[in-house]
Amino acid sequence: MVEESYKKGRGAQIKPANRFSKVSLEKEHIEGIDDFTESDIRTQFFMEKAASIVNVVNSPDVGMQYSVNPYQGCEHGCVYCYARNSHEYWAFNAGLDFESKIVVKENAPALLEKFLLAQTWQPAPISLSGNTDCYQPAERKFKITRQLLSILAKYKNPVSIITKNSLVLRDVDILKDLASENLVHVYVSITSLDEEVRQLLEPRTATAKKRLMVIETLAKANIPVGVMVAPIIPAINQHEISNIVKAAADAGAYAANMIVVRLNGAIASIFKDWLKKNYPDRHEKVIHQIESLHGGRVNDSRLGKRMRGEGEFAELIQQQF
């Protein structure tokens, strides 16, 4: 049962300490004269002139060579998001700050064009949303992702996209141009077909019904589209694997991939707090089963193991997928 003080519309319910900060703001006495409230957490945008925009991805198990992230932080508020930890580098916390304090890299299009024009650049696929979702709510206002796609199409550079927002359909015109030359593929992330679960896990994302509609629309437009079943969380959405894959296939998805949950860094405390507040009846079961995927821990940083897990339970999930 959700507590009365639960922050609806937000995934994280806490503000864990920033590992790089020596100062923190805490409420020690509820009756304090200088009490502060978080009952109305509004999204703030911070405009940033980035020094660079194309990142070289050195991890061989993530399936990308280069990534571009026009936004830091993500208003979608997915409680399990691995990108939360990166918000600490901006002097914010990985909890509520991650989903309410969004850094907007306003010069990203100019930086990308300059990068593509460099004589040393050999065209290779560039991934949008390597860290945070390039179609998160901020994109409706700032339209940076659309500008990036236009530049990639202009120079005929291949691009891949992963999103859980139906806003991607706004850019079907550019995606069709890219697809006509085999320069794009899109993955739509679906975590649960259960709307109640989706609202708790990913409070500001498109519904599963809308995401399936996105797959169908892209497929009918001859834009290659697949489904990412991620993350798979024991005793929360593990039982939905087959149904999600089938629904996506019926909608026109040409491929499917999966990732098991891992709670690295500050995400462990954020997720455990969320789990206790939303699923107190199975809190210990979920944590123990996550630990069984990662050698007794809730996180495993080993390449090739961290996203798939290992052990009997991991093999069971793999077989089901």
Summary of the structure (lengths in Angstrom):
residues: 321
radius of gyration: 19.8
end to end distance: 30.5
largest distance: 63.9
contacts: 1016
relative contact order: 0.13
helix: 37%
strand: 14%
